[in-house]
Amino acid sequence: MRATFTGPADVSGVPGVAVVIDVMRAFTVTAWAFARGAERIVFADTLEQALDLKARNPGWLAFQDGVPKPGFDLANSPAMLRSLDVAGRTVVQKTTAGTVGALAVADAGVVLCASFVVAEATARFLRERRPEEVTFVVTGEGGRAAEDLACARYIAGRVTGAAGDPAPFLDLARGSAAAANLTEGVRRGHRGVHPDDVELCLAVDTFPFAMAAAREGAHLVLRPVAAAH
């Protein structure tokens, strides 16, 4: 398998297989939502679209990142999600990195969304299908985020057998600017961030499913996918 690592704005053409990475925190949150019983995640282009979808669909929830905003149910915190009832619900998600990256490759033949918590399940999905080439979309910092690139390289290495021990990759992620920003946010008492967020984002292989996105009508929708053992 040939692996290409790129930012959302630098994707060339339409990939056959794209793996979109957002470790801190979008695709850690989606994995937690599925583990707690959410039915699907609908990606929104804008905050306004997210709130409009929620308003037009009673029972839907809306997640965003950053400071909590009126009308949204969660500010993209995996730790805070633990106290939110999402079972059987549809969640609309809009973030500054993860959802943007997914929408950038929405027309790819296969779109997977991943973070460390579903790394091995994502690798198993790819090993089963044996694609010749995979485009890893590193969403944070315009494609330069250390935690996302580390996760992408770990998953790629798990597919090819080049990576076994996750510790070096997790160390890179723990030392990233994103981890530092979340930690500083906790210290300053910022709303929308929890003291457990960083460690939950680094809890490698927590969940046994991959996450695949596909167009359903007018929207790109993410669902959990069981990976072969």
C-alpha positions in Angstrom: 0.0 0.0 0.0 1.3 3.4 -1.0 0.4 6.1 1.6 0.2 9.8 0.8 -0.1 12.3 3.6 -1.6 15.7 2.8 -3.7 18.5 4.1 -7.4 19.1 3.1 -6.5 22.0 0.7 -3.7 20.0 -1.0 -5.7 16.8 -1.9 -4.9 16.0 -5.6 -7.8 14.7 -7.6 -10.4 12.3 -6.2 -8.8 9.6 -4.0 -9.8 6.0 -4.3 -9.5 5.7 -0.6 -9.2 8.6 1.9 -8.6 8.3 5.6 -9.4 11.6 7.3 -7.6 12.2 10.7 -8.7 14.4 13.5 -7.4 13.2 16.9 -8.1 16.3 19.0 -11.0 16.1 19.0 -13.6 15.6 16.2 -13.1 12.0 15.4 -12.4 10.9 18.9 -15.8 12.5 19.7 -17.6 10.7 16.9 -16.1 7.4 18.0 -17.4 8.0 21.5 -20.8 8.9 20.2 -21.0 5.6 18.2 -19.8 3.7 21.3 -22.6 5.2 23.3 -25.2 4.3 20.7 -25.5 7.2 18.3 -27.0 6.1 15.0 -25.1 8.4 12.6 -23.2 11.6 12.3 -24.2 14.2 9.7 -21.4 16.6 8.7 -22.4 20.2 8.3 -20.6 22.8 6.2 -21.4 25.7 8.5 -22.6 26.3 12.1 -25.7 27.8 10.6 -26.4 24.7 8.6 -25.8 22.5 11.7 -28.4 24.4 13.7 -30.9 24.5 10.8 -30.6 20.7 10.4 -31.2 20.3 14.2 -34.2 22.6 14.1 -35.8 20.8 11.2 -35.3 17.4 12.7 -36.6 17.0 16.2 -34.5 14.7 18.3 -31.2 15.5 16.5 -28.2 16.8 18.4 -25.6 19.3 17.2 -21.9 19.3 18.1 -19.3 22.1 17.4 -15.8 22.9 18.5 -14.4 25.8 20.4 -16.4 27.8 23.0 -19.9 26.3 23.5 -22.4 28.2 21.3 -26.2 28.6 21.9 -28.2 25.8 20.3 -25.4 23.2 20.3 -25.5 20.2 22.6 -21.7 19.6 22.9 -18.5 21.5 22.3 -16.6 18.6 20.9 -15.3 17.1 24.2 -15.1 13.3 24.4 -15.1 13.5 28.2 -18.2 15.7 28.3 -19.9 13.3 25.9 -19.9 10.6 28.5 -22.7 12.4 30.3 -24.8 13.0 27.2 -27.5 10.6 26.1 -26.9 10.0 22.4 -28.4 6.5 22.1 -30.3 6.1 18.9 -29.8 9.7 17.9 -28.5 11.5 14.8 -25.8 14.0 15.5 -24.9 16.9 13.3 -21.2 17.9 13.6 -19.4 21.0 12.4 -15.7 21.6 13.3 -12.9 23.7 12.0 -10.7 20.7 11.0 -12.2 17.2 11.0 -15.5 17.9 9.2 -13.8 20.2 6.7 -11.3 17.5 5.9 -14.0 14.9 5.4 -16.1 17.2 3.1 -13.0 17.9 1.1 -12.8 14.2 0.0 -16.5 13.5 0.1 -16.4 12.1 -3.5 -13.6 9.6 -2.8 -14.4 5.9 -3.4 -14.0 5.2 0.3 -13.9 7.8 3.1 -12.8 6.7 6.5 -12.6 9.0 9.5 -10.2 8.1 12.2 -8.3 8.9 15.4 -6.2 6.9 17.8 -9.2 5.4 19.5 -10.2 3.5 16.3 -6.7 3.1 14.8 -6.4 -0.7 14.7 -10.0 -1.1 13.5 -9.3 1.4 10.7 -6.1 -0.5 9.8 -8.0 -3.8 9.8 -10.5 -2.3 7.4 -7.7 -1.3 5.0 -5.9 -4.6 5.3 -9.1 -6.5 4.4 -9.6 -4.4 1.3 -5.9 -4.1 0.3 -6.0 -0.8 -1.6 -3.0 0.0 -3.7 -3.0 3.6 -2.5 -4.5 5.5 0.4 -4.6 9.2 0.9 -4.3 10.2 4.6 -5.9 13.7 5.1 -4.2 15.4 8.1 -6.8 18.0 9.1 -5.2 19.9 11.9 -3.1 23.0 11.2 -3.7 22.8 7.5 -2.1 19.4 7.3 0.8 19.9 9.7 -0.7 18.9 13.0 1.7 16.6 14.9 -1.0 14.5 16.5 -2.9 13.9 13.3 0.2 13.1 11.3 1.4 10.7 14.0 -2.0 8.9 14.0 -2.0 8.7 10.2 1.5 7.2 10.1 0.6 4.8 12.9 -2.4 3.5 11.0 -0.4 3.3 7.7 2.3 1.3 9.6 -0.3 -1.0 11.1 -1.6 -1.8 7.6 1.8 -2.6 6.2 3.3 -4.1 9.3 5.9 -1.4 9.7 4.5 -0.1 13.0 3.7 -2.2 16.0 4.3 -0.2 19.2 2.0 2.9 19.4 4.1 4.5 22.1 6.3 6.7 19.9 3.3 7.9 17.9 1.4 8.7 21.1 4.4 10.6 22.5 4.4 12.8 19.4 0.7 13.4 19.8 1.0 14.1 23.6 3.7 16.7 22.8 1.6 18.4 20.1 0.4 22.0 20.0 -3.2 20.7 20.1 -2.6 18.8 23.3 -0.9 21.8 24.9 -3.8 24.1 23.9 -6.3 21.8 25.4 -4.3 21.5 28.6 -3.9 25.3 28.8 -7.7 25.6 28.2 -8.3 23.5 31.2 -5.9 25.5 33.3 -7.6 28.7 32.3 -11.1 27.3 33.0 -12.3 27.5 29.4 -15.7 26.1 28.8 -15.9 23.3 26.3 -12.8 21.5 27.4 -12.4 18.8 30.1 -9.3 17.7 32.0 -9.7 14.1 30.6 -10.0 15.1 26.9 -6.3 14.8 26.0 -5.9 11.3 27.5 -9.2 10.1 26.0 -7.9 11.3 22.6 -4.7 9.2 23.2 -6.5 6.0 24.3 -5.3 3.9 21.4 -7.6 1.2 20.1 -10.5 1.9 22.5 -13.2 0.9 20.1 -13.5 -2.1 17.7 -15.1 -0.3 14.8 -13.9 1.8 11.9 -16.0 4.8 10.8 -17.0 5.2 7.1 -18.6 8.3 5.5 -20.7 8.3 2.4 -23.2 10.6 0.8 -26.8 10.1 1.8 -29.0 12.5 -0.1 -27.6 16.0 0.2 -25.3 15.2 3.2 -22.1 13.4 4.0 -23.0 10.9 6.8 -20.6 8.9 9.0 -21.5 5.5 10.4 -19.6 2.8 12.4 -18.4 -0.2 10.4 -17.3 -3.5 11.9 -13.8 -4.4 10.9 -12.8 -8.0 10.2 -10.6 -9.7 12.7 
